[in-house]
Amino acid sequence: MVEIEKTTLFFLNFVDMKCVYTNFSHELALGRNLRFYTPPANVVTMERDLEDLGRFFCPRGELTYNPFAPVWGWDKCLVNRMRLEGCEGLPDDNILDTIRNLSSRKIAVDCLHRIKRVCDFLPLEGESAYCDDIESVERLVEGRQCVLKQPYSGSGRGLISAKGGLLSKQRDWAIKTLREQGGLVVEPFYSKVSDFAMEFLVTQDVVEYEGLSLFSTSVDFSYAGNVLAPQNVLRQRLETCLGRNFVVALRDVLTGVLHDVFVGNYLGYLGVDMMLVAVDGEIFVHPCVEINVRRTMGLLSLELAKLVSPGCEGLFSIVFKGGEGELSRLVAEGCGCVFDGCGRLESGEMFLNKIDSKTHFGAMIKVVGDCR
């Protein structure tokens, strides 16, 4: 492959014109909405270190504007970089504006309301409000524990918790967000049991279901990892709490709502994040925590599950080590890995990206047990 610009982590294969690009700064770029934007240093490092993940998303992606191409998501900064390198057939400003509008958490708020209106036969729980003035934010937070979310932000970023009211610094943050992004989402704090998601593909005519994703987040709401197991195993785990056929029923409702909102406006992959929550000792589903209008780690996990031997359960996670050489030493001291006769991981752990003394982020699959 021919490297165009090291800092952009942008690689082109001029033999068959395939594109591999891991722009994990996508949501941050959407928030800024600028043609020229430099992500924080740690995000740039993450993009550099994890560029190898691109090949697992969609090896058939084409260089020209193709909604199914293996990029994290389209934004003005990415398109401008590609255009400066002479790429053609890229999305125009109208398409980029539409993608940005659909990527706002405001859309997730709207979809949550739609889902609950048409789905009163399932055990659903969830509130969410989009505010465009500080008075509305303060009114919703007063006397409650809430989570405030910027309309555009990356994993674990742009979220704060407030209890009973806004402190001075929280109010300043909210006002700044309202000024820069035009709104703010306010949600009650829920007693979360677990996270999961459904992955979809929006085509010209329909919304196609791709699969189920079980994942976890850390205390600061950032992505922690995905379970790698057959779809029937993931489904059974959810339905143990929720009842038989729950996943199919929720999938069908979501497909209809997403069709109304996205078909004709967007082409490509998206993921709907959800969670199981405990309310008065009972388990409910929050069916639309947010919508990621791009490829997701959940979609990636559907492909990575194929690398794990049948009957084994894997865990995909992103490992970070700040010191130089620290990650490479961890890999060298690791427990190694064993593969079955078809080359799939049967025990131990393996990394999906190249690890050297300069690498700080590692994408790891680890076998954690038996899922038979």
C-alpha positions, 0 to 999 in steps of 0.5 A, spaced: 500 500 500 502 507 498 502 511 504 499 518 502 500 522 509 502 519 515 498 524 520 491 522 516 492 515 517 490 514 510 492 508 505 490 507 498 491 501 494 492 503 487 492 496 484 485 495 486 483 502 488 481 499 495 480 504 501 482 503 508 481 508 513 479 508 521 477 515 522 475 514 529 475 522 530 469 522 526 464 524 531 469 529 534 469 532 527 462 532 526 461 536 532 466 541 529 463 541 522 470 544 519 473 542 513 480 543 517 480 539 524 486 536 528 483 531 533 486 530 540 493 527 540 490 521 543 485 520 538 490 521 532 495 515 536 489 511 536 487 512 529 494 510 527 495 504 531 488 501 529 489 502 522 489 495 521 482 494 523 479 497 517 480 490 513 475 487 517 470 492 516 468 491 509 474 488 504 470 490 498 469 497 499 471 502 494 475 508 494 470 513 491 464 515 495 460 509 496 456 508 503 458 501 504 466 503 504 470 502 510 470 508 513 468 510 520 463 515 517 463 521 512 464 528 515 467 535 512 474 534 514 475 527 512 472 529 505 476 535 504 482 531 506 480 526 500 479 531 495 486 534 497 489 528 495 485 528 488 480 523 490 473 524 486 466 521 487 466 524 494 459 526 497 457 533 496 456 538 502 448 537 501 449 529 503 454 531 508 449 536 511 444 530 511 449 525 514 451 530 520 443 532 521 442 524 522 448 523 526 445 528 532 443 525 538 436 529 537 434 523 532 435 518 537 431 522 542 425 522 536 426 515 534 425 513 542 419 517 542 417 513 535 419 506 538 415 507 545 409 510 541 408 503 537 411 498 541 406 498 548 406 491 548 414 490 550 417 492 557 420 498 555 423 504 559 426 510 557 426 518 557 430 523 553 429 530 551 432 535 546 433 542 549 435 548 545 436 553 551 439 553 558 432 554 562 429 547 559 435 544 561 435 546 568 428 545 569 429 537 567 435 536 571 432 540 578 431 534 583 433 529 579 439 525 577 440 526 570 446 525 564 447 531 559 449 529 552 452 533 547 449 532 540 455 530 537 461 527 541 465 520 541 465 514 545 465 517 553 466 524 551 461 530 551 457 527 557 456 529 564 452 527 570 448 532 574 444 530 580 439 535 583 441 541 579 447 544 575 453 546 578 456 552 576 461 549 572 456 544 569 452 550 567 457 553 563 459 547 560 451 546 558 451 553 555 457 552 551 454 546 548 448 550 546 452 555 543 456 551 539 452 545 537 445 548 538 442 543 543 443 538 549 440 532 550 437 530 557 436 523 560 434 520 567 440 516 570 438 509 569 440 503 573 444 499 568 444 492 567 448 491 561 449 494 554 447 491 547 445 494 540 442 492 534 446 493 527 443 495 521 444 496 513 440 502 510 439 501 502 435 505 497 429 501 499 429 497 505 433 497 512 436 490 513 438 487 520 445 485 520 445 482 527 446 483 535 451 486 539 453 485 546 458 490 549 460 493 555 462 500 557 466 503 563 464 508 568 466 514 564 461 511 558 467 509 554 467 503 550 470 497 553 469 491 549 464 486 545 462 479 546 464 474 540 459 469 540 454 466 535 448 470 534 443 465 537 447 465 544 447 472 544 440 472 543 438 467 548 442 471 553 437 477 552 431 473 552 433 469 558 431 476 562 426 478 557 422 472 554 422 468 548 422 472 541 423 479 545 429 480 540 425 479 534 419 483 536 424 489 538 428 488 531 421 488 527 419 495 531 426 498 530 426 496 522 420 500 521 422 506 525 429 506 522 425 505 515 421 512 516 427 516 518 433 514 514 430 510 508 431 516 502 436 520 506 442 515 508 445 509 505 450 505 509 450 502 516 448 504 523 447 501 530 442 502 535 445 502 542 440 499 547 441 497 555 437 493 560 435 497 566 433 495 573 426 499 575 423 497 582 426 490 581 424 488 574 428 488 568 426 493 562 429 495 555 431 502 554 430 501 546 434 507 543 440 510 547 443 513 541 444 511 534 451 511 531 450 513 523 456 509 521 460 503 522 460 501 529 464 496 534 458 492 534 458 491 526 466 489 527 464 484 532 460 480 527 466 479 523 471 478 529 466 472 531 468 468 525 475 468 528 473 464 534 472 457 534 465 454 534 463 453 542 468 458 544 466 465 547 471 471 545 472 478 548 474 483 543 477 489 547 481 495 545 487 495 550 491 502 552 498 503 555 501 509 555 508 508 556 513 507 550 514 499 549 509 498 555 504 494 550 509 490 546 512 488 553 505 486 555 504 482 548 511 478 549 509 476 556 502 474 554 499 467 554 499 466 547 494 463 543 492 456 540 488 455 534 483 450 531 484 446 525 480 451 521 485 457 524 480 460 529 482 462 536 481 456 541 484 459 547 489 464 549 489 471 546 491 475 539 492 482 537 489 484 530 494 490 529 501 490 529 504 492 535 511 495 536 515 499 541 511 505 539 504 502 539 499 504 545 493 502 542 492 494 541 485 491 538 485 484 542 481 478 542 481 473 548 478 467 549 474 467 555 470 461 556 465 456 553 459 458 550 456 451 548 
